[in-house]
Amino acid sequence: MEENISELIGLQVYTRNGVFVGSVDNLVIDVDKNTIYGLFIRETNPLIVEGATSISIPYRWVSNVGDIILLRFFPSKVSTSGEGPPLDEDLVE
């Protein structure tokens, strides 16, 4: 999945079930290894991200990149209560 990283900025991100998550605002990258570690999403969907806060999604959750970004996994609900990362059973497949 080789992409020009600047082309990812601004793309809309969806779960595999077609639920809008948000748009890519920035990337978490390792320049030395030429690897993308995550997508920084701003102004997220308040129906699945509490408070519509900004989040970072691990790039390993990305399934496809094209006109949009389609995720392979995403938690059913993201809480900002500080309870920790989602458990595997909380991931939407």
PyMOL commands that place a pseudoatom at each C-alpha (Angstrom):
pseudoatom trace, name=CA, resn=MET, resi=1, chain=A, elem=C, hetatm=0, pos=[0.000, 0.000, 0.000]
pseudoatom trace, name=CA, resn=GLU, resi=2, chain=A, elem=C, hetatm=0, pos=[2.419, 2.667, -1.193]
pseudoatom trace, name=CA, resn=GLU, resi=3, chain=A, elem=C, hetatm=0, pos=[0.959, 6.166, -1.165]
pseudoatom trace, name=CA, resn=ASN, resi=4, chain=A, elem=C, hetatm=0, pos=[2.371, 9.649, -1.330]
pseudoatom trace, name=CA, resn=ILE, resi=5, chain=A, elem=C, hetatm=0, pos=[1.815, 10.633, 2.300]
pseudoatom trace, name=CA, resn=SER, resi=6, chain=A, elem=C, hetatm=0, pos=[0.737, 14.177, 1.438]
pseudoatom trace, name=CA, resn=GLU, resi=7, chain=A, elem=C, hetatm=0, pos=[-2.206, 12.658, -0.467]
pseudoatom trace, name=CA, resn=LEU, resi=8, chain=A, elem=C, hetatm=0, pos=[-3.559, 11.151, 2.769]
pseudoatom trace, name=CA, resn=ILE, resi=9, chain=A, elem=C, hetatm=0, pos=[-4.079, 14.554, 4.408]
pseudoatom trace, name=CA, resn=GLY, resi=10, chain=A, elem=C, hetatm=0, pos=[-7.726, 15.566, 4.101]
pseudoatom trace, name=CA, resn=LEU, resi=11, chain=A, elem=C, hetatm=0, pos=[-9.048, 12.112, 3.165]
pseudoatom trace, name=CA, resn=GLN, resi=12, chain=A, elem=C, hetatm=0, pos=[-12.218, 11.005, 4.919]
pseudoatom trace, name=CA, resn=VAL, resi=13, chain=A, elem=C, hetatm=0, pos=[-11.949, 7.922, 7.124]
pseudoatom trace, name=CA, resn=TYR, resi=14, chain=A, elem=C, hetatm=0, pos=[-14.713, 5.297, 7.402]
pseudoatom trace, name=CA, resn=THR, resi=15, chain=A, elem=C, hetatm=0, pos=[-15.188, 2.073, 9.346]
pseudoatom trace, name=CA, resn=ARG, resi=16, chain=A, elem=C, hetatm=0, pos=[-15.610, -1.082, 7.307]
pseudoatom trace, name=CA, resn=ASN, resi=17, chain=A, elem=C, hetatm=0, pos=[-19.368, -0.719, 7.918]
pseudoatom trace, name=CA, resn=GLY, resi=18, chain=A, elem=C, hetatm=0, pos=[-19.402, 2.707, 6.270]
pseudoatom trace, name=CA, resn=VAL, resi=19, chain=A, elem=C, hetatm=0, pos=[-19.582, 4.847, 9.420]
pseudoatom trace, name=CA, resn=PHE, resi=20, chain=A, elem=C, hetatm=0, pos=[-17.776, 8.179, 9.008]
pseudoatom trace, name=CA, resn=VAL, resi=21, chain=A, elem=C, hetatm=0, pos=[-14.987, 8.586, 11.596]
pseudoatom trace, name=CA, resn=GLY, resi=22, chain=A, elem=C, hetatm=0, pos=[-13.444, 11.920, 10.533]
pseudoatom trace, name=CA, resn=SER, resi=23, chain=A, elem=C, hetatm=0, pos=[-10.834, 13.351, 8.179]
pseudoatom trace, name=CA, resn=VAL, resi=24, chain=A, elem=C, hetatm=0, pos=[-7.063, 12.947, 8.283]
pseudoatom trace, name=CA, resn=ASP, resi=25, chain=A, elem=C, hetatm=0, pos=[-5.474, 16.095, 9.687]
pseudoatom trace, name=CA, resn=ASN, resi=26, chain=A, elem=C, hetatm=0, pos=[-1.920, 14.816, 10.107]
pseudoatom trace, name=CA, resn=LEU, resi=27, chain=A, elem=C, hetatm=0, pos=[0.213, 11.679, 10.152]
pseudoatom trace, name=CA, resn=VAL, resi=28, chain=A, elem=C, hetatm=0, pos=[2.444, 10.013, 12.725]
pseudoatom trace, name=CA, resn=ILE, resi=29, chain=A, elem=C, hetatm=0, pos=[5.506, 8.843, 10.793]
pseudoatom trace, name=CA, resn=ASP, resi=30, chain=A, elem=C, hetatm=0, pos=[9.015, 7.489, 11.296]
pseudoatom trace, name=CA, resn=VAL, resi=31, chain=A, elem=C, hetatm=0, pos=[11.064, 9.349, 8.710]
pseudoatom trace, name=CA, resn=ASP, resi=32, chain=A, elem=C, hetatm=0, pos=[14.118, 7.111, 9.148]
pseudoatom trace, name=CA, resn=LYS, resi=33, chain=A, elem=C, hetatm=0, pos=[12.126, 3.942, 8.476]
pseudoatom trace, name=CA, resn=ASN, resi=34, chain=A, elem=C, hetatm=0, pos=[9.763, 5.519, 5.919]
pseudoatom trace, name=CA, resn=THR, resi=35, chain=A, elem=C, hetatm=0, pos=[6.814, 4.143, 7.912]
pseudoatom trace, name=CA, resn=ILE, resi=36, chain=A, elem=C, hetatm=0, pos=[3.412, 5.578, 8.788]
pseudoatom trace, name=CA, resn=TYR, resi=37, chain=A, elem=C, hetatm=0, pos=[2.441, 4.679, 12.360]
pseudoatom trace, name=CA, resn=GLY, resi=38, chain=A, elem=C, hetatm=0, pos=[-0.868, 6.470, 12.635]
pseudoatom trace, name=CA, resn=LEU, resi=39, chain=A, elem=C, hetatm=0, pos=[-3.469, 8.847, 11.305]
pseudoatom trace, name=CA, resn=PHE, resi=40, chain=A, elem=C, hetatm=0, pos=[-4.359, 11.918, 13.361]
pseudoatom trace, name=CA, resn=ILE, resi=41, chain=A, elem=C, hetatm=0, pos=[-8.093, 12.558, 12.971]
pseudoatom trace, name=CA, resn=ARG, resi=42, chain=A, elem=C, hetatm=0, pos=[-9.584, 15.907, 13.939]
pseudoatom trace, name=CA, resn=GLU, resi=43, chain=A, elem=C, hetatm=0, pos=[-13.291, 16.828, 14.279]
pseudoatom trace, name=CA, resn=THR, resi=44, chain=A, elem=C, hetatm=0, pos=[-14.396, 13.235, 14.632]
pseudoatom trace, name=CA, resn=ASN, resi=45, chain=A, elem=C, hetatm=0, pos=[-17.902, 11.824, 14.452]
pseudoatom trace, name=CA, resn=PRO, resi=46, chain=A, elem=C, hetatm=0, pos=[-19.532, 12.496, 17.867]
pseudoatom trace, name=CA, resn=LEU, resi=47, chain=A, elem=C, hetatm=0, pos=[-21.695, 9.392, 17.490]
pseudoatom trace, name=CA, resn=ILE, resi=48, chain=A, elem=C, hetatm=0, pos=[-18.649, 7.139, 17.845]
pseudoatom trace, name=CA, resn=VAL, resi=49, chain=A, elem=C, hetatm=0, pos=[-16.030, 9.406, 19.479]
pseudoatom trace, name=CA, resn=GLU, resi=50, chain=A, elem=C, hetatm=0, pos=[-17.088, 10.996, 22.753]
pseudoatom trace, name=CA, resn=GLY, resi=51, chain=A, elem=C, hetatm=0, pos=[-16.994, 14.776, 22.528]
pseudoatom trace, name=CA, resn=ALA, resi=52, chain=A, elem=C, hetatm=0, pos=[-15.885, 14.637, 18.874]
pseudoatom trace, name=CA, resn=THR, resi=53, chain=A, elem=C, hetatm=0, pos=[-12.313, 14.935, 20.158]
pseudoatom trace, name=CA, resn=SER, resi=54, chain=A, elem=C, hetatm=0, pos=[-9.231, 14.400, 18.017]
pseudoatom trace, name=CA, resn=ILE, resi=55, chain=A, elem=C, hetatm=0, pos=[-7.847, 10.862, 17.953]
pseudoatom trace, name=CA, resn=SER, resi=56, chain=A, elem=C, hetatm=0, pos=[-4.925, 8.939, 16.507]
pseudoatom trace, name=CA, resn=ILE, resi=57, chain=A, elem=C, hetatm=0, pos=[-5.699, 5.711, 14.669]
pseudoatom trace, name=CA, resn=PRO, resi=58, chain=A, elem=C, hetatm=0, pos=[-2.958, 3.088, 14.248]
pseudoatom trace, name=CA, resn=TYR, resi=59, chain=A, elem=C, hetatm=0, pos=[-2.096, 2.725, 10.566]
pseudoatom trace, name=CA, resn=ARG, resi=60, chain=A, elem=C, hetatm=0, pos=[-2.238, -1.062, 10.942]
pseudoatom trace, name=CA, resn=TRP, resi=61, chain=A, elem=C, hetatm=0, pos=[-6.041, -0.633, 11.225]
pseudoatom trace, name=CA, resn=VAL, resi=62, chain=A, elem=C, hetatm=0, pos=[-6.183, 0.730, 7.647]
pseudoatom trace, name=CA, resn=SER, resi=63, chain=A, elem=C, hetatm=0, pos=[-7.626, -1.689, 5.128]
pseudoatom trace, name=CA, resn=ASN, resi=64, chain=A, elem=C, hetatm=0, pos=[-7.746, 0.348, 1.903]
pseudoatom trace, name=CA, resn=VAL, resi=65, chain=A, elem=C, hetatm=0, pos=[-6.670, 3.785, 0.713]
pseudoatom trace, name=CA, resn=GLY, resi=66, chain=A, elem=C, hetatm=0, pos=[-8.239, 5.409, -2.336]
pseudoatom trace, name=CA, resn=ASP, resi=67, chain=A, elem=C, hetatm=0, pos=[-10.641, 8.323, -2.550]
pseudoatom trace, name=CA, resn=ILE, resi=68, chain=A, elem=C, hetatm=0, pos=[-11.347, 7.556, 1.120]
pseudoatom trace, name=CA, resn=ILE, resi=69, chain=A, elem=C, hetatm=0, pos=[-9.607, 5.543, 3.825]
pseudoatom trace, name=CA, resn=LEU, resi=70, chain=A, elem=C, hetatm=0, pos=[-11.391, 2.374, 4.887]
pseudoatom trace, name=CA, resn=LEU, resi=71, chain=A, elem=C, hetatm=0, pos=[-10.541, 0.870, 8.259]
pseudoatom trace, name=CA, resn=ARG, resi=72, chain=A, elem=C, hetatm=0, pos=[-10.241, -2.826, 8.988]
pseudoatom trace, name=CA, resn=PHE, resi=73, chain=A, elem=C, hetatm=0, pos=[-10.919, -2.278, 12.728]
pseudoatom trace, name=CA, resn=PHE, resi=74, chain=A, elem=C, hetatm=0, pos=[-12.363, 0.485, 14.874]
pseudoatom trace, name=CA, resn=PRO, resi=75, chain=A, elem=C, hetatm=0, pos=[-13.780, 0.463, 18.428]
pseudoatom trace, name=CA, resn=SER, resi=76, chain=A, elem=C, hetatm=0, pos=[-17.561, 0.532, 18.599]
pseudoatom trace, name=CA, resn=LYS, resi=77, chain=A, elem=C, hetatm=0, pos=[-17.281, 3.665, 20.772]
pseudoatom trace, name=CA, resn=VAL, resi=78, chain=A, elem=C, hetatm=0, pos=[-14.276, 5.783, 21.793]
pseudoatom trace, name=CA, resn=SER, resi=79, chain=A, elem=C, hetatm=0, pos=[-14.463, 7.244, 25.291]
pseudoatom trace, name=CA, resn=THR, resi=80, chain=A, elem=C, hetatm=0, pos=[-12.390, 10.138, 26.594]
pseudoatom trace, name=CA, resn=SER, resi=81, chain=A, elem=C, hetatm=0, pos=[-12.849, 9.050, 30.197]
pseudoatom trace, name=CA, resn=GLY, resi=82, chain=A, elem=C, hetatm=0, pos=[-9.273, 7.759, 30.375]
pseudoatom trace, name=CA, resn=GLU, resi=83, chain=A, elem=C, hetatm=0, pos=[-10.234, 4.122, 30.840]
pseudoatom trace, name=CA, resn=GLY, resi=84, chain=A, elem=C, hetatm=0, pos=[-7.421, 2.944, 28.571]
pseudoatom trace, name=CA, resn=PRO, resi=85, chain=A, elem=C, hetatm=0, pos=[-7.240, 1.477, 25.086]
pseudoatom trace, name=CA, resn=PRO, resi=86, chain=A, elem=C, hetatm=0, pos=[-10.075, -0.656, 23.701]
pseudoatom trace, name=CA, resn=LEU, resi=87, chain=A, elem=C, hetatm=0, pos=[-10.014, -4.375, 24.261]
pseudoatom trace, name=CA, resn=ASP, resi=88, chain=A, elem=C, hetatm=0, pos=[-9.981, -6.716, 21.268]
pseudoatom trace, name=CA, resn=GLU, resi=89, chain=A, elem=C, hetatm=0, pos=[-13.653, -7.574, 21.833]
pseudoatom trace, name=CA, resn=ASP, resi=90, chain=A, elem=C, hetatm=0, pos=[-14.489, -3.846, 21.534]
pseudoatom trace, name=CA, resn=LEU, resi=91, chain=A, elem=C, hetatm=0, pos=[-13.136, -3.676, 17.990]
pseudoatom trace, name=CA, resn=VAL, resi=92, chain=A, elem=C, hetatm=0, pos=[-15.587, -3.643, 15.131]
pseudoatom trace, name=CA, resn=GLU, resi=93, chain=A, elem=C, hetatm=0, pos=[-14.537, -6.155, 12.479]
for i in range(1, 93): cmd.bond("trace and resi %d" % i, "trace and resi %d" % (i + 1))
show_as sticks, trace
zoom trace
